[in-house]
Amino acid sequence: MSKDQRWMKYIGLPYKLNADPEGGEGADCIRLVLRVLEMGGIKPPPVTRKWYVHLARKEGEPIMQDWFAYTEQTFGPEEYSMTLLMPGANFSIAIVVDGGLLGVRPRAGVAWAPLESLKPMNYRRFRHE
């Protein structure tokens, strides 16, 4: 269980590209995950414009290169570990918090689902420096 449950206020926010969930108007997957990591005391890498450029162009290879460069494999869904969701040609990142997976999808917005209701996934965490 996370010590900081402020992430719950994000549930129900609509998907909005480049929106910071702290603003309350919407969220995108990158900013959502980075905010939750910060709440957990984990310093994530800074958001870079190139991630959004690659996403808009549906360029998967550069995104995967950064994903593997910045993260390391975990042995299951640890608190604050992340997973890539790849519906079709789109990428989305989701984060484990309080025994569930928190993410944002274009049609559904920000949602949380208990881990036991999900299929097994590959989880990673940011590398320790």
trRosetta pair geometry for C-beta under 8 A, 3 or more apart (Angstrom, degrees):
i j d omega theta_ij theta_ji phi_ij phi_ji
1 98 5.5 36 -133 -122 61 76
1 99 7.2 -16 -82 -19 65 101
2 5 6.2 142 83 -74 103 65
2 7 7.5 42 72 12 157 126
2 39 7.4 47 169 120 139 109
2 40 6.1 -80 -139 -98 118 96
2 79 6.4 161 -73 -163 82 124
2 80 7.7 105 -96 -52 114 94
2 97 5.4 -15 -26 -162 138 89
2 98 5.3 -74 10 -57 95 84
3 40 7.9 125 38 -124 88 59
4 7 7.4 91 118 -15 85 89
4 39 4.4 -151 106 170 139 100
4 40 6.6 -146 43 -77 117 48
5 8 5.3 15 162 -12 89 115
5 98 6.8 54 -111 -63 97 143
6 9 6.0 -31 180 11 62 112
6 39 5.7 -150 51 -127 109 139
7 10 5.6 -44 -174 18 58 118
7 35 7.5 143 -106 113 86 99
7 36 4.9 43 -102 -110 131 98
7 39 6.1 -157 -50 51 95 164
7 97 5.7 0 66 133 164 163
7 98 8.0 -170 62 0 127 120
7 102 6.2 -34 160 -124 132 171
8 11 5.9 -26 -168 -2 53 114
8 112 7.9 -42 -114 -16 67 151
10 13 5.3 -56 -169 4 62 125
10 21 4.5 6 -118 -176 113 143
10 27 6.0 35 -160 -39 112 155
10 32 6.4 128 -179 -137 152 100
10 35 7.6 137 -71 91 145 140
10 102 7.5 70 83 -174 127 127
10 110 4.8 -96 143 155 89 164
11 102 7.9 -94 -80 -134 85 103
11 110 5.4 -134 -117 111 31 102
11 111 6.6 70 -142 -113 84 34
11 112 5.9 -57 -98 -3 117 104
12 109 6.0 19 -172 121 24 142
12 110 6.3 -33 28 65 24 92
12 111 8.0 81 -60 -82 41 63
13 16 7.9 -81 156 8 99 103
13 21 5.7 166 42 -132 172 94
13 24 7.2 -139 -108 -159 119 37
13 25 7.5 75 -154 103 107 19
13 26 5.4 154 167 -126 101 31
13 27 4.9 74 105 -1 136 104
13 104 7.4 -40 84 -114 96 123
13 109 5.6 -179 89 -173 41 111
13 110 4.5 34 48 8 86 124
14 25 8.0 -43 49 154 96 53
14 26 4.8 -44 76 -112 78 98
14 27 7.9 155 83 26 37 67
14 109 4.6 -73 -111 -101 36 111
14 110 8.0 -73 -35 -3 7 80
15 26 6.4 27 133 -168 12 109
15 27 7.0 -62 -118 73 42 61
15 28 6.7 67 -162 -102 75 57
15 104 5.2 143 -96 160 86 107
15 105 6.3 -85 -59 106 136 26
15 106 4.5 -109 70 -115 162 38
15 107 7.5 0 12 -7 132 21
15 108 7.8 65 -29 60 112 50
15 109 5.6 -138 -26 -102 70 48
15 110 7.8 152 -69 -42 62 64
16 19 3.7 40 91 -10 109 142
16 25 6.4 -24 25 119 165 87
16 26 2.7 62 9 122 125 152
16 27 6.6 80 40 21 83 20
16 28 6.5 -96 83 -52 47 80
17 28 5.2 57 -128 -83 36 132
17 52 7.4 106 -178 -141 106 112
18 28 5.9 35 -28 -7 23 142
18 31 7.4 88 -159 -25 28 136
18 52 6.5 30 -76 -113 100 146
19 23 6.4 -109 -173 52 88 127
19 25 6.0 -118 -155 85 133 91
19 26 3.9 47 92 87 168 93
19 27 5.5 -107 93 -88 101 22
19 28 5.8 126 40 -17 71 83
19 31 6.7 -151 91 57 42 151
20 23 5.1 94 75 -9 87 103
20 27 7.3 -6 169 -113 14 71
20 31 5.0 -120 -107 178 55 143
20 35 7.1 124 -165 -65 81 129
21 24 7.4 63 175 -69 50 31
21 26 7.4 -95 -99 116 59 28
21 27 3.8 11 -75 -90 95 118
21 31 6.3 166 -8 120 81 103
21 32 5.4 74 -30 -101 133 73
21 35 5.6 -121 47 27 111 165
21 110 7.0 68 -115 -69 131 153
22 35 6.3 -174 -41 -124 96 138
23 26 7.7 -16 79 40 108 58
26 109 7.9 -108 -136 -132 77 95
27 31 6.0 -143 -157 83 78 103
27 32 4.4 74 168 -70 129 105
27 104 5.2 -153 97 -78 104 159
27 109 7.8 88 44 -166 96 73
27 110 5.5 43 48 -61 135 121
28 31 5.3 74 57 21 81 101
28 32 6.7 -150 87 -12 34 96
28 104 6.5 -160 -157 84 22 143
29 32 5.6 -58 -143 36 28 115
29 33 6.3 23 164 -15 65 108
29 91 8.0 -142 68 121 152 73
29 92 4.6 -179 -76 -156 162 74
29 93 4.8 136 150 45 117 72
29 94 7.1 -64 -149 -66 111 55
29 103 6.2 4 -123 -160 102 81
29 104 5.1 -153 -78 52 68 97
30 33 6.3 -63 -152 38 25 104
30 34 6.3 18 157 -13 64 112
30 47 6.2 106 142 -122 125 108
30 51 6.2 111 -101 127 155 145
30 52 7.8 -101 15 -68 155 83
30 93 6.5 70 -86 37 53 126
31 34 5.7 -56 -141 41 33 110
31 35 6.2 37 159 -23 66 106
31 47 6.8 3 -84 -86 78 146
32 35 6.0 -59 -153 34 26 110
32 36 6.6 19 154 -14 63 108
32 95 7.6 -160 121 9 90 118
32 102 7.1 -144 154 134 118 104
32 103 7.3 118 102 -142 146 35
32 104 5.3 149 -20 -14 160 124
32 110 6.4 179 -124 -110 143 115
33 36 5.9 -57 -148 38 32 108
33 37 6.3 35 154 -20 66 106
33 44 7.7 118 121 -99 87 161
33 82 6.1 51 -153 -113 136 128
33 93 5.1 -43 -31 112 156 114
33 94 7.2 -163 -83 -139 113 14
33 95 4.7 146 -128 -40 87 122
34 37 5.6 -52 -147 35 33 114
34 38 6.5 37 153 -21 64 103
34 44 4.7 -125 -131 61 84 155
34 47 6.5 -83 -33 -61 168 100
35 38 5.7 -54 -151 34 31 113
35 39 6.6 35 150 -21 64 103
36 39 5.5 -49 -151 33 36 115
36 40 6.6 29 151 -13 64 107
36 80 7.3 -174 129 -119 98 82
36 95 5.1 166 83 84 144 156
36 97 5.8 -98 -173 -60 133 146
36 102 6.4 144 -82 79 162 143
37 40 5.7 -64 -153 42 33 108
37 42 4.3 -79 -177 77 89 110
37 43 7.8 178 138 -62 110 3
37 44 4.7 81 93 -44 151 115
37 80 6.1 103 -112 -156 71 111
37 95 7.1 -130 -54 -127 82 152
37 126 7.4 65 -146 -8 145 133
38 41 7.7 58 -177 -65 32 15
38 42 7.0 -98 -75 64 26 62
38 43 7.5 53 -104 -105 70 43
38 44 6.9 -76 -54 8 79 102
40 79 7.3 175 -137 146 141 101
40 80 4.8 -171 120 -86 173 136
40 97 7.7 -133 -62 -112 127 105
42 80 5.9 138 -12 177 150 148
42 126 6.5 139 171 39 122 129
44 126 6.1 -156 -117 -67 67 156
45 48 7.8 -27 134 -21 110 102
45 70 5.8 -85 -11 -131 138 133
45 126 7.3 -180 -17 -134 86 129
47 51 6.9 -95 -165 34 71 135
48 51 5.4 109 71 -9 79 95
49 52 5.8 -60 -165 39 48 109
49 53 6.3 49 142 -23 77 105
50 53 5.3 -52 -145 36 40 115
50 54 6.2 39 157 -18 70 103
50 62 7.3 -97 156 148 111 138
51 54 6.0 -57 -151 38 28 108
51 55 6.3 29 151 -19 63 109
51 63 6.9 88 -140 -111 74 87
51 66 7.1 -102 -93 73 95 165
52 55 5.5 -51 -143 37 33 114
52 56 6.2 35 157 -21 66 105
53 56 5.9 -55 -148 35 28 110
53 57 6.4 12 157 -4 63 112
53 59 8.0 -7 121 31 73 128
54 57 6.0 -66 -145 48 29 102
54 59 4.3 -95 -153 66 78 105
54 60 7.9 143 168 -67 107 15
54 62 4.8 -128 -112 76 143 119
54 63 5.1 173 127 -54 138 92
55 58 7.4 24 -177 -77 32 38
55 59 7.9 -75 -46 41 18 74
55 63 7.0 88 -70 -83 71 135
55 90 7.9 44 -162 -148 89 71
55 91 6.3 -110 -116 49 92 107
58 89 4.8 11 -154 154 129 118
58 90 7.3 -67 -114 -84 95 50
59 62 5.5 21 127 24 114 106
59 63 6.8 141 100 -14 70 97
60 63 5.6 -70 -154 42 39 112
60 64 5.9 34 158 -20 77 109
60 89 7.7 -115 -51 -162 115 70
60 91 6.9 147 -114 -54 82 122
61 64 5.8 -57 -145 38 29 109
61 65 6.4 34 156 -24 64 104
62 65 5.5 -49 -147 31 35 116
62 66 6.7 31 157 -13 65 102
63 66 6.1 -58 -155 39 31 105
63 67 6.2 37 148 -25 65 108
63 91 5.7 -140 149 -29 161 173
64 67 5.2 -50 -143 33 35 119
64 68 6.4 25 161 -11 67 105
65 68 6.4 -63 -151 41 26 101
65 69 6.1 24 153 -19 64 114
66 69 5.5 -58 -139 40 32 113
66 70 5.9 15 168 -7 69 114
67 70 6.7 -69 -144 43 18 98
67 71 6.0 -28 173 22 58 122
67 84 6.4 -5 -136 -57 152 134
67 124 7.3 103 172 65 90 160
68 71 6.6 -75 -122 55 22 86
70 126 5.9 -41 157 -130 89 79
70 127 6.5 -146 176 7 38 99
71 82 7.1 -101 -115 56 146 112
71 124 3.8 62 156 151 133 126
71 125 6.2 153 -151 77 91 23
71 126 5.8 -66 -100 -97 69 36
71 127 6.4 -169 -126 -34 16 78
72 124 6.3 159 74 -158 25 89
72 125 6.3 -27 58 62 77 74
72 126 7.9 35 14 145 80 14
72 127 5.1 94 -22 -91 107 78
73 122 7.6 -60 -129 -173 90 93
73 123 7.7 94 -161 86 55 57
73 124 5.8 -52 -98 -105 34 80
74 77 7.5 99 100 -98 132 16
74 78 4.9 -118 -172 6 148 116
74 81 4.6 -73 11 -117 158 144
74 123 4.6 -48 55 106 114 101
74 124 6.1 172 -3 -113 89 23
74 125 5.3 75 -56 -12 118 102
75 78 7.7 64 56 -42 60 108
76 81 8.0 133 106 40 45 163
76 123 6.4 10 139 36 19 136
77 81 5.8 -159 -152 62 45 125
77 83 7.8 -40 -106 -38 93 122
77 96 4.6 156 -179 -98 96 150
77 101 7.5 -80 -144 -73 139 95
77 115 5.4 -176 80 -128 162 140
77 121 7.4 63 -74 60 106 97
77 123 5.0 167 -95 -62 53 156
78 81 4.3 93 57 -27 80 120
78 96 6.6 135 83 75 35 146
78 123 6.7 157 20 135 74 142
78 125 6.5 -33 69 -55 125 130
79 96 6.0 -129 -122 112 27 104
79 97 6.7 69 -153 -114 76 44
79 98 7.9 65 -124 -44 101 31
80 95 6.4 -11 -142 -173 43 109
80 96 6.4 -70 -7 71 13 82
80 97 6.8 55 -74 -84 56 78
80 125 6.6 64 111 -124 85 108
81 95 7.4 163 86 -151 32 64
81 96 5.0 17 54 24 76 124
81 123 4.1 51 138 172 133 116
81 124 6.3 153 -168 72 93 21
81 125 4.7 -72 -110 -65 75 90
82 93 5.6 4 -179 -177 123 102
82 94 6.7 157 -155 81 72 41
82 95 5.0 -33 -99 -98 81 69
82 96 7.3 -138 -76 2 33 79
82 123 6.8 139 66 -154 27 71
82 124 5.8 -38 65 68 80 76
82 125 6.9 129 12 -96 81 43
83 93 7.4 161 81 -153 37 59
83 94 5.6 -18 60 61 85 91
83 96 7.7 71 -10 -39 99 93
83 101 7.1 -36 35 -134 122 127
83 121 4.5 31 -145 139 155 135
83 122 6.2 134 -132 76 97 55
83 123 5.2 -56 -69 -97 95 62
83 124 7.2 129 -90 17 47 77
84 91 6.2 -38 -163 -156 106 95
84 92 7.3 134 -163 73 57 44
84 93 5.8 -36 -103 -99 60 69
84 122 7.6 -14 36 74 84 103
85 91 7.5 128 75 -167 56 46
85 92 4.4 -25 65 70 104 98
85 93 7.3 -177 17 -87 80 18
85 94 5.7 48 -20 -9 117 113
85 103 6.5 55 0 -157 142 162
86 90 7.1 169 -154 84 50 49
86 91 5.8 -16 -105 -106 77 61
86 92 7.6 -173 -76 27 34 71
87 90 5.6 -9 71 61 79 102
87 92 7.1 12 14 9 96 118
87 105 7.8 42 13 -132 147 115
90 106 7.9 -63 -172 -17 166 123
92 103 6.0 81 148 -175 118 123
92 104 7.1 -147 -157 72 120 61
92 105 6.5 -12 -115 -95 167 68
93 103 7.3 -165 105 -124 36 102
94 101 4.9 42 145 176 130 101
94 102 6.2 172 -166 81 85 40
94 103 3.1 -46 -104 -72 106 117
95 101 7.2 153 77 -153 28 60
95 102 5.3 -23 64 60 82 94
95 103 7.3 150 16 -72 59 71
96 99 7.9 20 -174 -100 90 7
96 100 7.2 168 -147 88 61 27
96 101 5.9 -37 -93 -96 60 64
96 102 7.8 151 -107 15 11 81
96 115 7.0 28 -131 -78 105 121
96 123 6.7 7 -22 -133 132 134
97 100 6.7 -30 71 65 59 73
97 102 5.2 -9 32 -4 115 125
97 112 7.6 -76 69 -126 98 120
98 112 7.8 5 69 -166 110 142
99 114 6.2 -8 131 -140 95 79
99 115 5.9 -110 175 5 59 108
100 112 4.8 71 118 174 138 95
100 113 5.6 176 -166 85 108 31
100 114 4.7 -67 -96 -98 101 35
100 115 5.7 -145 -107 -31 38 69
101 112 6.9 165 79 -151 40 57
101 113 5.5 -14 53 58 90 85
101 115 6.3 107 -28 -87 90 69
101 118 6.0 42 5 -43 136 161
102 110 7.1 9 -174 -171 89 92
102 111 7.6 -173 -142 95 53 36
102 112 4.8 -18 -94 -98 77 87
103 110 7.4 -168 105 -139 28 58
103 111 6.7 -18 65 60 68 74
104 108 7.8 -171 -163 83 46 83
104 109 6.2 -45 -145 177 85 35
104 110 4.6 -30 -93 -86 92 65
104 111 7.5 134 -101 14 42 67
105 108 4.3 36 65 39 111 101
105 109 7.1 -23 58 18 64 18
105 111 7.2 -21 15 19 100 114
108 111 5.5 -34 140 -20 119 133
113 117 5.5 -108 170 74 103 121
113 118 6.0 110 112 -56 122 107
114 117 5.0 84 70 3 86 105
114 118 7.7 -165 97 -10 48 92
115 118 5.7 -67 -155 33 41 112
118 121 6.8 -30 142 -17 122 113
